[in-house]
């Protein structure tokens, strides 16, 4: 089911890219095709149609993205956060000593040898 929705979502995204490039304005695909979209549907009819098509494809794109996200989420929600799960998986089994002992003076300064 999700694979089918992802396929439809990919097709809609490609169509959305093409339709946005066909819109009149700063050039785009419409000027590259010598204005064939305008000549087929009339000068103002093509712009209205492309604008409505862009809006519809955009709504379908966002709706499918939200649907795919909802369906592919975790099936059983838990009250434990992801950070808590990660912290539990990284717990160290070794005990860290709570008391620290400082070295004695004899360990820090070696005693002089009097036999020289």
Biopython code that builds the backbone (N, CA, C, O; Angstrom):
import numpy as np
from Bio.PDB.StructureBuilder import StructureBuilder

atoms = [
    (1, "UNK", "N", (0.822, -1.191, 0.000)),
    (1, "UNK", "CA", (0.000, 0.000, 0.000)),
    (1, "UNK", "C", (0.868, 1.258, 0.000)),
    (1, "UNK", "O", (0.645, 2.185, -0.779)),
    (2, "UNK", "N", (1.863, 1.269, 0.892)),
    (2, "UNK", "CA", (2.719, 2.453, 0.988)),
    (2, "UNK", "C", (3.562, 2.608, -0.274)),
    (2, "UNK", "O", (3.795, 3.728, -0.727)),
    (3, "UNK", "N", (4.018, 1.499, -0.843)),
    (3, "UNK", "CA", (4.804, 1.578, -2.071)),
    (3, "UNK", "C", (3.977, 2.172, -3.207)),
    (3, "UNK", "O", (4.491, 2.953, -4.009)),
    (4, "UNK", "N", (2.712, 1.809, -3.278)),
    (4, "UNK", "CA", (1.819, 2.363, -4.292)),
    (4, "UNK", "C", (1.647, 3.870, -4.098)),
    (4, "UNK", "O", (1.690, 4.635, -5.061)),
    (5, "UNK", "N", (1.453, 4.286, -2.850)),
    (5, "UNK", "CA", (1.298, 5.714, -2.565)),
    (5, "UNK", "C", (2.572, 6.488, -2.879)),
    (5, "UNK", "O", (2.511, 7.619, -3.361)),
    (6, "UNK", "N", (3.723, 5.883, -2.608)),
    (6, "UNK", "CA", (4.989, 6.544, -2.915)),
    (6, "UNK", "C", (5.157, 6.682, -4.425)),
    (6, "UNK", "O", (5.674, 7.695, -4.897)),
    (7, "UNK", "N", (4.730, 5.681, -5.185)),
    (7, "UNK", "CA", (4.797, 5.761, -6.645)),
    (7, "UNK", "C", (3.904, 6.885, -7.169)),
    (7, "UNK", "O", (4.329, 7.671, -8.015)),
    (8, "UNK", "N", (2.679, 6.964, -6.674)),
    (8, "UNK", "CA", (1.757, 8.035, -7.072)),
    (8, "UNK", "C", (2.337, 9.397, -6.669)),
    (8, "UNK", "O", (2.246, 10.364, -7.426)),
    (9, "UNK", "N", (2.925, 9.465, -5.487)),
    (9, "UNK", "CA", (3.521, 10.708, -4.997)),
    (9, "UNK", "C", (4.673, 11.155, -5.901)),
    (9, "UNK", "O", (4.828, 12.347, -6.166)),
    (10, "UNK", "N", (5.472, 10.211, -6.369)),
    (10, "UNK", "CA", (6.573, 10.536, -7.275)),
    (10, "UNK", "C", (6.047, 11.067, -8.609)),
    (10, "UNK", "O", (6.574, 12.038, -9.151)),
    (11, "UNK", "N", (5.019, 10.432, -9.121)),
    (11, "UNK", "CA", (4.426, 10.893, -10.391)),
    (11, "UNK", "C", (3.853, 12.298, -10.231)),
    (11, "UNK", "O", (4.037, 13.146, -11.104)),
    (12, "UNK", "N", (3.159, 12.548, -9.117)),
    (12, "UNK", "CA", (2.595, 13.875, -8.881)),
    (12, "UNK", "C", (3.700, 14.915, -8.747)),
    (12, "UNK", "O", (3.551, 16.039, -9.226)),
    (13, "UNK", "N", (4.804, 14.555, -8.102)),
    (13, "UNK", "CA", (5.896, 15.526, -7.945)),
    (13, "UNK", "C", (6.526, 15.874, -9.291)),
    (13, "UNK", "O", (6.871, 17.031, -9.532)),
    (14, "UNK", "N", (6.677, 14.890, -10.163)),
    (14, "UNK", "CA", (7.234, 15.168, -11.503)),
    (14, "UNK", "C", (6.272, 16.038, -12.304)),
    (14, "UNK", "O", (6.697, 16.979, -12.975)),
    (15, "UNK", "N", (4.970, 15.726, -12.237)),
    (15, "UNK", "CA", (3.970, 16.548, -12.930)),
    (15, "UNK", "C", (3.960, 17.976, -12.381)),
    (15, "UNK", "O", (3.815, 18.936, -13.139)),
    (16, "UNK", "N", (4.113, 18.109, -11.078)),
    (16, "UNK", "CA", (4.130, 19.434, -10.465)),
    (16, "UNK", "C", (5.318, 20.246, -10.945)),
    (16, "UNK", "O", (5.187, 21.445, -11.192)),
    (17, "UNK", "N", (6.466, 19.619, -11.081)),
    (17, "UNK", "CA", (7.652, 20.312, -11.598)),
    (17, "UNK", "C", (7.406, 20.785, -13.023)),
    (17, "UNK", "O", (7.721, 21.924, -13.364)),
    (18, "UNK", "N", (6.842, 19.909, -13.859)),
    (18, "UNK", "CA", (6.594, 20.265, -15.263)),
    (18, "UNK", "C", (5.576, 21.393, -15.361)),
    (18, "UNK", "O", (5.759, 22.317, -16.153)),
    (19, "UNK", "N", (4.510, 21.333, -14.572)),
    (19, "UNK", "CA", (3.466, 22.356, -14.641)),
    (19, "UNK", "C", (3.984, 23.699, -14.141)),
    (19, "UNK", "O", (3.623, 24.738, -14.693)),
    (20, "UNK", "N", (4.819, 23.699, -13.112)),
    (20, "UNK", "CA", (5.387, 24.953, -12.628)),
    (20, "UNK", "C", (6.306, 25.564, -13.690)),
    (20, "UNK", "O", (6.327, 26.782, -13.866)),
    (21, "UNK", "N", (7.053, 24.731, -14.388)),
    (21, "UNK", "CA", (7.915, 25.250, -15.446)),
    (21, "UNK", "C", (7.115, 25.762, -16.643)),
    (21, "UNK", "O", (7.606, 26.610, -17.388)),
    (22, "UNK", "N", (5.890, 25.262, -16.842)),
    (22, "UNK", "CA", (5.074, 25.703, -17.963)),
    (22, "UNK", "C", (4.388, 27.037, -17.717)),
    (22, "UNK", "O", (3.900, 27.664, -18.657)),
    (23, "UNK", "N", (4.345, 27.479, -16.464)),
    (23, "UNK", "CA", (3.655, 28.732, -16.162)),
    (23, "UNK", "C", (4.364, 29.897, -16.816)),
    (23, "UNK", "O", (5.590, 29.928, -16.920)),
    (24, "UNK", "N", (3.565, 30.851, -17.254)),
    (24, "UNK", "CA", (4.160, 32.027, -17.883)),
    (24, "UNK", "C", (4.776, 32.908, -16.816)),
    (24, "UNK", "O", (4.368, 32.891, -15.654)),
    (25, "UNK", "N", (5.737, 33.655, -17.223)),
    (25, "UNK", "CA", (6.434, 34.514, -16.281)),
    (25, "UNK", "C", (7.821, 34.782, -16.791)),
    (25, "UNK", "O", (7.984, 35.403, -17.841)),
    (26, "UNK", "N", (8.806, 34.337, -16.087)),
    (26, "UNK", "CA", (10.202, 34.592, -16.406)),
    (26, "UNK", "C", (10.742, 33.623, -17.451)),
    (26, "UNK", "O", (11.956, 33.431, -17.524)),
    (27, "UNK", "N", (9.924, 33.034, -18.225)),
    (27, "UNK", "CA", (10.394, 32.080, -19.230)),
    (27, "UNK", "C", (9.859, 30.712, -18.908)),
    (27, "UNK", "O", (8.648, 30.496, -18.947)),
    (28, "UNK", "N", (10.724, 29.795, -18.594)),
    (28, "UNK", "CA", (10.313, 28.458, -18.221)),
    (28, "UNK", "C", (10.066, 27.584, -19.434)),
    (28, "UNK", "O", (10.493, 27.907, -20.543)),
    (29, "UNK", "N", (9.378, 26.480, -19.219)),
    (29, "UNK", "CA", (9.132, 25.501, -20.267)),
    (29, "UNK", "C", (8.186, 26.046, -21.338)),
    (29, "UNK", "O", (8.260, 25.650, -22.501)),
    (30, "UNK", "N", (7.303, 26.950, -20.938)),
    (30, "UNK", "CA", (6.355, 27.509, -21.891)),
    (30, "UNK", "C", (7.075, 28.290, -22.995)),
    (30, "UNK", "O", (6.713, 28.180, -24.166)),
    (31, "UNK", "N", (8.073, 29.065, -22.635)),
    (31, "UNK", "CA", (8.803, 29.818, -23.651)),
    (31, "UNK", "C", (9.725, 28.907, -24.452)),
    (31, "UNK", "O", (10.016, 29.188, -25.614)),
    (32, "UNK", "N", (10.185, 27.825, -23.845)),
    (32, "UNK", "CA", (11.041, 26.886, -24.566)),
    (32, "UNK", "C", (10.246, 26.126, -25.622)),
    (32, "UNK", "O", (10.789, 25.754, -26.662)),
    (33, "UNK", "N", (8.969, 25.895, -25.359)),
    (33, "UNK", "CA", (8.125, 25.163, -26.300)),
    (33, "UNK", "C", (7.454, 26.112, -27.290)),
    (33, "UNK", "O", (6.503, 25.716, -27.965)),
    (34, "UNK", "N", (7.918, 27.336, -27.390)),
    (34, "UNK", "CA", (7.394, 28.363, -28.308)),
    (34, "UNK", "C", (5.931, 28.671, -28.044)),
    (34, "UNK", "O", (5.187, 28.992, -28.970)),
    (35, "UNK", "N", (5.517, 28.577, -26.800)),
    (35, "UNK", "CA", (4.160, 28.963, -26.447)),
    (35, "UNK", "C", (3.090, 28.040, -26.952)),
    (35, "UNK", "O", (1.978, 28.498, -27.213)),
    (36, "UNK", "N", (3.362, 26.761, -27.105)),
    (36, "UNK", "CA", (2.349, 25.844, -27.638)),
    (36, "UNK", "C", (1.175, 25.683, -26.687)),
    (36, "UNK", "O", (0.055, 25.436, -27.133)),
    (37, "UNK", "N", (1.407, 25.817, -25.382)),
    (37, "UNK", "CA", (0.292, 25.689, -24.444)),
    (37, "UNK", "C", (-0.687, 26.838, -24.627)),
    (37, "UNK", "O", (-1.897, 26.635, -24.526)),
    (38, "UNK", "N", (-0.192, 28.031, -24.893)),
    (38, "UNK", "CA", (-1.080, 29.169, -25.104)),
    (38, "UNK", "C", (-1.863, 29.039, -26.392)),
    (38, "UNK", "O", (-3.035, 29.412, -26.441)),
    (39, "UNK", "N", (-1.248, 28.521, -27.425)),
    (39, "UNK", "CA", (-1.949, 28.428, -28.700)),
    (39, "UNK", "C", (-3.002, 27.321, -28.678)),
    (39, "UNK", "O", (-3.994, 27.403, -29.403)),
    (40, "UNK", "N", (-2.800, 26.282, -27.852)),
    (40, "UNK", "CA", (-3.776, 25.197, -27.804)),
    (40, "UNK", "C", (-5.023, 25.592, -27.034)),
    (40, "UNK", "O", (-6.133, 25.269, -27.455)),
    (41, "UNK", "N", (-4.865, 26.277, -25.925)),
    (41, "UNK", "CA", (-6.008, 26.557, -25.069)),
    (41, "UNK", "C", (-6.428, 28.018, -25.085)),
    (41, "UNK", "O", (-7.324, 28.396, -24.330)),
    (42, "UNK", "N", (-5.835, 28.823, -25.888)),
    (42, "UNK", "CA", (-6.146, 30.245, -25.898)),
    (42, "UNK", "C", (-5.194, 30.983, -24.983)),
    (42, "UNK", "O", (-4.499, 30.367, -24.175)),
    (43, "UNK", "N", (-5.156, 32.299, -25.106)),
    (43, "UNK", "CA", (-4.151, 33.061, -24.360)),
    (43, "UNK", "C", (-4.438, 33.132, -22.872)),
    (43, "UNK", "O", (-3.515, 32.989, -22.070)),
    (44, "UNK", "N", (-5.682, 33.349, -22.473)),
    (44, "UNK", "CA", (-5.973, 33.458, -21.038)),
    (44, "UNK", "C", (-6.417, 32.129, -20.453)),
    (44, "UNK", "O", (-6.251, 31.896, -19.256)),
    (45, "UNK", "N", (-6.980, 31.253, -21.276)),
    (45, "UNK", "CA", (-7.462, 29.970, -20.776)),
    (45, "UNK", "C", (-6.343, 29.076, -20.296)),
    (45, "UNK", "O", (-6.514, 28.333, -19.330)),
    (46, "UNK", "N", (-5.207, 29.136, -20.953)),
    (46, "UNK", "CA", (-4.083, 28.284, -20.558)),
    (46, "UNK", "C", (-3.536, 28.696, -19.207)),
    (46, "UNK", "O", (-3.205, 27.841, -18.386)),
    (47, "UNK", "N", (-3.436, 29.994, -18.966)),
    (47, "UNK", "CA", (-2.901, 30.454, -17.687)),
    (47, "UNK", "C", (-3.812, 30.074, -16.529)),
    (47, "UNK", "O", (-3.332, 29.673, -15.469)),
    (48, "UNK", "N", (-5.133, 30.196, -16.723)),
    (48, "UNK", "CA", (-6.071, 29.803, -15.677)),
    (48, "UNK", "C", (-6.012, 28.300, -15.439)),
    (48, "UNK", "O", (-6.010, 27.846, -14.295)),
    (49, "UNK", "N", (-5.965, 27.534, -16.517)),
    (49, "UNK", "CA", (-5.909, 26.077, -16.393)),
    (49, "UNK", "C", (-4.623, 25.637, -15.692)),
    (49, "UNK", "O", (-4.660, 24.781, -14.808)),
    (50, "UNK", "N", (-3.496, 26.214, -16.080)),
    (50, "UNK", "CA", (-2.216, 25.827, -15.480)),
    (50, "UNK", "C", (-2.167, 26.237, -14.011)),
    (50, "UNK", "O", (-1.608, 25.516, -13.184)),
    (51, "UNK", "N", (-2.749, 27.392, -13.683)),
    (51, "UNK", "CA", (-2.785, 27.825, -12.286)),
    (51, "UNK", "C", (-3.626, 26.871, -11.444)),
    (51, "UNK", "O", (-3.223, 26.496, -10.343)),
    (52, "UNK", "N", (-4.785, 26.478, -11.953)),
    (52, "UNK", "CA", (-5.635, 25.539, -11.216)),
    (52, "UNK", "C", (-4.981, 24.159, -11.122)),
    (52, "UNK", "O", (-5.080, 23.489, -10.094)),
    (53, "UNK", "N", (-4.321, 23.744, -12.188)),
    (53, "UNK", "CA", (-3.635, 22.458, -12.175)),
    (53, "UNK", "C", (-2.487, 22.463, -11.164)),
    (53, "UNK", "O", (-2.272, 21.476, -10.459)),
    (54, "UNK", "N", (-1.757, 23.568, -11.096)),
    (54, "UNK", "CA", (-0.669, 23.690, -10.120)),
    (54, "UNK", "C", (-1.203, 23.620, -8.696)),
    (54, "UNK", "O", (-0.627, 22.950, -7.839)),
    (55, "UNK", "N", (-2.310, 24.318, -8.452)),
    (55, "UNK", "CA", (-2.920, 24.288, -7.115)),
    (55, "UNK", "C", (-3.376, 22.879, -6.750)),
    (55, "UNK", "O", (-3.128, 22.413, -5.638)),
    (56, "UNK", "N", (-4.034, 22.209, -7.671)),
    (56, "UNK", "CA", (-4.505, 20.852, -7.404)),
    (56, "UNK", "C", (-3.368, 19.870, -7.168)),
    (56, "UNK", "O", (-3.427, 19.046, -6.255)),
    (57, "UNK", "N", (-2.329, 19.962, -8.000)),
    (57, "UNK", "CA", (-1.187, 19.068, -7.810)),
    (57, "UNK", "C", (-0.452, 19.359, -6.506)),
    (57, "UNK", "O", (0.039, 18.442, -5.848)),
    (58, "UNK", "N", (-0.378, 20.634, -6.134)),
    (58, "UNK", "CA", (0.266, 20.991, -4.870)),
    (58, "UNK", "C", (-0.489, 20.449, -3.670)),
    (58, "UNK", "O", (0.115, 19.938, -2.727)),
    (59, "UNK", "N", (-1.807, 20.561, -3.704)),
    (59, "UNK", "CA", (-2.631, 20.026, -2.613)),
    (59, "UNK", "C", (-2.503, 18.502, -2.555)),
    (59, "UNK", "O", (-2.382, 17.931, -1.471)),
    (60, "UNK", "N", (-2.530, 17.849, -3.712)),
    (60, "UNK", "CA", (-2.374, 16.386, -3.749)),
    (60, "UNK", "C", (-1.001, 15.967, -3.238)),
    (60, "UNK", "O", (-0.879, 14.965, -2.532)),
    (61, "UNK", "N", (0.037, 16.732, -3.592)),
    (61, "UNK", "CA", (1.400, 16.424, -3.149)),
    (61, "UNK", "C", (1.503, 16.490, -1.623)),
    (61, "UNK", "O", (2.035, 15.575, -0.993)),
    (62, "UNK", "N", (0.998, 17.564, -1.039)),
    (62, "UNK", "CA", (1.079, 17.720, 0.419)),
    (62, "UNK", "C", (0.200, 16.695, 1.128)),
    (62, "UNK", "O", (0.600, 16.128, 2.145)),
    (63, "UNK", "N", (-1.000, 16.456, 0.592)),
    (63, "UNK", "CA", (-1.882, 15.468, 1.202)),
    (63, "UNK", "C", (-1.302, 14.066, 1.187)),
    (63, "UNK", "O", (-1.384, 13.343, 2.180)),
    (64, "UNK", "N", (-0.711, 13.678, 0.052)),
    (64, "UNK", "CA", (-0.094, 12.350, -0.027)),
    (64, "UNK", "C", (1.127, 12.250, 0.890)),
    (64, "UNK", "O", (1.367, 11.205, 1.495)),
    (65, "UNK", "N", (1.894, 13.332, 0.991)),
    (65, "UNK", "CA", (3.057, 13.314, 1.882)),
    (65, "UNK", "C", (2.622, 13.094, 3.327)),
    (65, "UNK", "O", (3.254, 12.331, 4.057)),
    (66, "UNK", "N", (1.552, 13.754, 3.740)),
    (66, "UNK", "CA", (1.054, 13.579, 5.109)),
    (66, "UNK", "C", (0.478, 12.177, 5.314)),
    (66, "UNK", "O", (0.666, 11.578, 6.373)),
    (67, "UNK", "N", (-0.223, 11.653, 4.306)),
    (67, "UNK", "CA", (-0.792, 10.308, 4.402)),
    (67, "UNK", "C", (0.303, 9.243, 4.476)),
    (67, "UNK", "O", (0.212, 8.309, 5.273)),
    (68, "UNK", "N", (1.328, 9.382, 3.653)),
    (68, "UNK", "CA", (2.441, 8.424, 3.679)),
    (68, "UNK", "C", (3.160, 8.492, 5.020)),
    (68, "UNK", "O", (3.536, 7.461, 5.579)),
    (69, "UNK", "N", (3.350, 9.693, 5.532)),
    (69, "UNK", "CA", (3.988, 9.836, 6.841)),
    (69, "UNK", "C", (3.183, 9.213, 7.963)),
    (69, "UNK", "O", (3.745, 8.601, 8.871)),
    (70, "UNK", "N", (1.857, 9.367, 7.905)),
    (70, "UNK", "CA", (1.004, 8.799, 8.946)),
    (70, "UNK", "C", (0.972, 7.273, 8.857)),
    (70, "UNK", "O", (0.977, 6.592, 9.882)),
    (71, "UNK", "N", (0.940, 6.736, 7.636)),
    (71, "UNK", "CA", (0.872, 5.280, 7.489)),
    (71, "UNK", "C", (2.199, 4.590, 7.778)),
    (71, "UNK", "O", (2.212, 3.437, 8.210)),
    (72, "UNK", "N", (3.302, 5.269, 7.548)),
    (72, "UNK", "CA", (4.592, 4.620, 7.757)),
    (72, "UNK", "C", (5.156, 4.869, 9.146)),
    (72, "UNK", "O", (6.278, 4.456, 9.439)),
    (73, "UNK", "N", (4.398, 5.534, 10.000)),
    (73, "UNK", "CA", (4.846, 5.791, 11.364)),
    (73, "UNK", "C", (4.790, 4.538, 12.211)),
    (73, "UNK", "O", (4.396, 3.473, 11.735)),
    (74, "UNK", "N", (5.183, 4.667, 13.461)),
    (74, "UNK", "CA", (5.191, 3.537, 14.397)),
    (74, "UNK", "C", (3.757, 3.114, 14.677)),
    (74, "UNK", "O", (2.900, 3.956, 14.948)),
    (75, "UNK", "N", (3.492, 1.808, 14.613)),
    (75, "UNK", "CA", (2.119, 1.325, 14.742)),
    (75, "UNK", "C", (1.606, 1.394, 16.177)),
    (75, "UNK", "O", (0.421, 1.654, 16.388)),
    (76, "UNK", "N", (2.461, 1.170, 17.160)),
    (76, "UNK", "CA", (2.024, 1.247, 18.554)),
    (76, "UNK", "C", (2.791, 2.369, 19.243)),
    (76, "UNK", "O", (3.962, 2.203, 19.585)),
    (77, "UNK", "N", (2.146, 3.496, 19.443)),
    (77, "UNK", "CA", (2.852, 4.603, 20.088)),
    (77, "UNK", "C", (3.164, 4.293, 21.540)),
    (77, "UNK", "O", (2.327, 3.741, 22.254)),
    (78, "UNK", "N", (4.346, 4.641, 21.972)),
    (78, "UNK", "CA", (4.741, 4.412, 23.354)),
    (78, "UNK", "C", (4.946, 5.755, 24.031)),
    (78, "UNK", "O", (5.201, 6.771, 23.384)),
    (79, "UNK", "N", (4.829, 5.732, 25.340)),
    (79, "UNK", "CA", (4.976, 6.980, 26.085)),
    (79, "UNK", "C", (6.445, 7.333, 26.306)),
    (79, "UNK", "O", (6.758, 8.435, 26.756)),
    (80, "UNK", "N", (7.331, 6.414, 25.997)),
    (80, "UNK", "CA", (8.758, 6.652, 26.204)),
    (80, "UNK", "C", (9.337, 7.365, 24.978)),
    (80, "UNK", "O", (9.055, 6.988, 23.840)),
    (81, "UNK", "N", (10.137, 8.384, 25.219)),
    (81, "UNK", "CA", (10.681, 9.158, 24.107)),
    (81, "UNK", "C", (11.873, 8.438, 23.476)),
    (81, "UNK", "O", (12.426, 7.495, 24.042)),
    (82, "UNK", "N", (12.247, 8.906, 22.303)),
    (82, "UNK", "CA", (13.377, 8.330, 21.578)),
    (82, "UNK", "C", (14.670, 8.539, 22.351)),
    (82, "UNK", "O", (15.540, 7.668, 22.359)),
    (83, "UNK", "N", (14.798, 9.690, 22.998)),
    (83, "UNK", "CA", (16.014, 9.974, 23.772)),
    (83, "UNK", "C", (16.153, 9.030, 24.964)),
    (83, "UNK", "O", (17.258, 8.601, 25.296)),
    (84, "UNK", "N", (15.030, 8.708, 25.606)),
    (84, "UNK", "CA", (15.091, 7.771, 26.730)),
    (84, "UNK", "C", (15.480, 6.374, 26.255)),
    (84, "UNK", "O", (16.254, 5.687, 26.921)),
    (85, "UNK", "N", (14.952, 5.951, 25.113)),
    (85, "UNK", "CA", (15.309, 4.636, 24.573)),
    (85, "UNK", "C", (16.795, 4.589, 24.226)),
    (85, "UNK", "O", (17.461, 3.585, 24.478)),
    (86, "UNK", "N", (17.310, 5.666, 23.651)),
    (86, "UNK", "CA", (18.720, 5.723, 23.287)),
    (86, "UNK", "C", (19.598, 5.715, 24.527)),
    (86, "UNK", "O", (20.638, 5.057, 24.543)),
    (87, "UNK", "N", (19.197, 6.431, 25.559)),
    (87, "UNK", "CA", (19.982, 6.473, 26.793)),
    (87, "UNK", "C", (20.019, 5.099, 27.463)),
    (87, "UNK", "O", (21.045, 4.699, 28.012)),
    (88, "UNK", "N", (18.898, 4.382, 27.417)),
    (88, "UNK", "CA", (18.868, 3.048, 28.016)),
    (88, "UNK", "C", (19.741, 2.067, 27.243)),
    (88, "UNK", "O", (20.349, 1.176, 27.837)),
    (89, "UNK", "N", (19.807, 2.223, 25.937)),
    (89, "UNK", "CA", (20.618, 1.307, 25.147)),
    (89, "UNK", "C", (22.110, 1.584, 25.297)),
    (89, "UNK", "O", (22.930, 0.717, 24.998)),
    (90, "UNK", "N", (22.467, 2.764, 25.749)),
    (90, "UNK", "CA", (23.886, 3.127, 25.891)),
    (90, "UNK", "C", (24.389, 3.024, 27.329)),
    (90, "UNK", "O", (25.512, 3.441, 27.612)),
    (91, "UNK", "N", (23.599, 2.489, 28.224)),
    (91, "UNK", "CA", (24.026, 2.402, 29.614)),
    (91, "UNK", "C", (25.247, 1.503, 29.745)),
    (91, "UNK", "O", (25.335, 0.449, 29.114)),
    (92, "UNK", "N", (26.174, 1.937, 30.569)),
    (92, "UNK", "CA", (27.406, 1.192, 30.795)),
    (92, "UNK", "C", (27.219, 0.312, 32.023)),
    (92, "UNK", "O", (26.687, 0.750, 33.043)),
    (93, "UNK", "N", (27.661, -0.932, 31.910)),
    (93, "UNK", "CA", (27.489, -1.873, 33.006)),
    (93, "UNK", "C", (28.556, -1.728, 34.085)),
    (93, "UNK", "O", (28.356, -2.196, 35.206)),
    (94, "UNK", "N", (29.674, -1.096, 33.778)),
    (94, "UNK", "CA", (30.742, -0.968, 34.758)),
    (94, "UNK", "C", (30.373, 0.077, 35.806)),
    (94, "UNK", "O", (29.798, 1.122, 35.500)),
    (95, "UNK", "N", (30.714, -0.233, 37.022)),
    (95, "UNK", "CA", (30.453, 0.698, 38.107)),
    (95, "UNK", "C", (31.608, 1.692, 38.211)),
    (95, "UNK", "O", (32.776, 1.307, 38.164)),
    (96, "UNK", "N", (31.281, 2.931, 38.348)),
    (96, "UNK", "CA", (32.293, 3.968, 38.510)),
    (96, "UNK", "C", (32.479, 4.172, 40.004)),
    (96, "UNK", "O", (31.501, 4.391, 40.718)),
    (97, "UNK", "N", (33.722, 4.106, 40.497)),
    (97, "UNK", "CA", (33.925, 4.279, 41.942)),
    (97, "UNK", "C", (33.529, 5.689, 42.377)),
    (97, "UNK", "O", (33.822, 6.681, 41.710)),
    (98, "UNK", "N", (32.866, 5.732, 43.496)),
    (98, "UNK", "CA", (32.394, 7.016, 44.010)),
    (98, "UNK", "C", (33.463, 7.733, 44.830)),
    (98, "UNK", "O", (33.425, 8.957, 44.959)),
    (99, "UNK", "N", (34.427, 6.976, 45.392)),
    (99, "UNK", "CA", (35.468, 7.591, 46.221)),
    (99, "UNK", "C", (36.768, 7.615, 45.441)),
    (99, "UNK", "O", (37.152, 6.640, 44.794)),
    (100, "UNK", "N", (37.418, 8.733, 45.518)),
    (100, "UNK", "CA", (38.706, 8.880, 44.873)),
    (100, "UNK", "C", (39.755, 9.067, 45.957)),
    (100, "UNK", "O", (39.544, 9.812, 46.914)),
    (101, "UNK", "N", (40.869, 8.397, 45.807)),
    (101, "UNK", "CA", (41.930, 8.536, 46.806)),
    (101, "UNK", "C", (43.110, 9.253, 46.173)),
    (101, "UNK", "O", (43.495, 8.973, 45.038)),
    (102, "UNK", "N", (43.657, 10.153, 46.907)),
    (102, "UNK", "CA", (44.828, 10.886, 46.449)),
    (102, "UNK", "C", (46.081, 10.079, 46.774)),
    (102, "UNK", "O", (46.121, 9.375, 47.783)),
    (103, "UNK", "N", (47.088, 10.174, 45.940)),
    (103, "UNK", "CA", (48.324, 9.443, 46.238)),
    (103, "UNK", "C", (49.024, 10.033, 47.462)),
    (103, "UNK", "O", (48.931, 11.230, 47.737)),
    (104, "UNK", "N", (49.721, 9.169, 48.183)),
    (104, "UNK", "CA", (50.432, 9.643, 49.377)),
    (104, "UNK", "C", (51.703, 10.374, 48.962)),
    (104, "UNK", "O", (52.104, 10.325, 47.800)),
    (105, "UNK", "N", (52.327, 11.043, 49.907)),
    (105, "UNK", "CA", (53.522, 11.831, 49.627)),
    (105, "UNK", "C", (54.654, 10.927, 49.165)),
    (105, "UNK", "O", (55.443, 11.328, 48.308)),
    (106, "UNK", "N", (54.754, 9.746, 49.696)),
    (106, "UNK", "CA", (55.802, 8.816, 49.310)),
    (106, "UNK", "C", (55.660, 8.355, 47.868)),
    (106, "UNK", "O", (56.657, 8.054, 47.212)),
    (107, "UNK", "N", (54.466, 8.298, 47.383)),
    (107, "UNK", "CA", (54.250, 7.896, 46.001)),
    (107, "UNK", "C", (54.570, 9.024, 45.028)),
    (107, "UNK", "O", (54.962, 8.778, 43.887)),
    (108, "UNK", "N", (54.397, 10.276, 45.492)),
    (108, "UNK", "CA", (54.646, 11.410, 44.613)),
    (108, "UNK", "C", (56.133, 11.758, 44.527)),
    (108, "UNK", "O", (56.663, 12.007, 43.444)),
    (109, "UNK", "N", (56.800, 11.770, 45.696)),
    (109, "UNK", "CA", (58.219, 12.151, 45.738)),
    (109, "UNK", "C", (59.028, 10.914, 46.086)),
    (109, "UNK", "O", (58.874, 10.344, 47.167)),
    (110, "UNK", "N", (59.884, 10.504, 45.177)),
    (110, "UNK", "CA", (60.688, 9.319, 45.506)),
    (110, "UNK", "C", (61.694, 9.635, 46.618)),
    (110, "UNK", "O", (62.241, 10.735, 46.694)),
    (111, "UNK", "N", (61.913, 8.656, 47.457)),
    (111, "UNK", "CA", (62.858, 8.838, 48.551)),
    (111, "UNK", "C", (64.290, 8.847, 48.009)),
    (111, "UNK", "O", (64.620, 8.112, 47.078)),
    (112, "UNK", "N", (65.136, 9.698, 48.614)),
    (112, "UNK", "CA", (66.527, 9.784, 48.170)),
    (112, "UNK", "C", (67.315, 8.601, 48.693)),
    (112, "UNK", "O", (67.108, 8.123, 49.809)),
    (113, "UNK", "N", (68.193, 8.161, 47.877)),
    (113, "UNK", "CA", (69.063, 7.044, 48.245)),
    (113, "UNK", "C", (70.262, 7.608, 48.997)),
    (113, "UNK", "O", (70.992, 8.413, 48.420)),
    (114, "UNK", "N", (70.510, 7.231, 50.258)),
    (114, "UNK", "CA", (71.605, 7.773, 51.083)),
    (114, "UNK", "C", (72.914, 7.019, 50.889)),
    (114, "UNK", "O", (73.912, 7.364, 51.522)),
    (115, "UNK", "N", (72.940, 6.015, 50.047)),
    (115, "UNK", "CA", (74.141, 5.236, 49.849)),
    (115, "UNK", "C", (75.068, 5.855, 48.807)),
    (115, "UNK", "O", (76.076, 5.219, 48.498)),
    (116, "UNK", "N", (74.836, 6.980, 48.262)),
    (116, "UNK", "CA", (75.706, 7.596, 47.250)),
    (116, "UNK", "C", (77.009, 7.940, 47.785)),
    (116, "UNK", "O", (77.854, 8.465, 47.061)),
]
sb = StructureBuilder()
sb.init_structure("model")
sb.init_model(0)
sb.init_chain("A")
sb.init_seg("    ")
for serial, (resi, resn, name, xyz) in enumerate(atoms, 1):
    if name == "N":
        sb.init_residue(resn, " ", resi, " ")
    sb.init_atom(name, np.array(xyz, "f"), 0.0, 1.0, " ", f" {name:<3s}", serial, name[0])
structure = sb.get_structure()
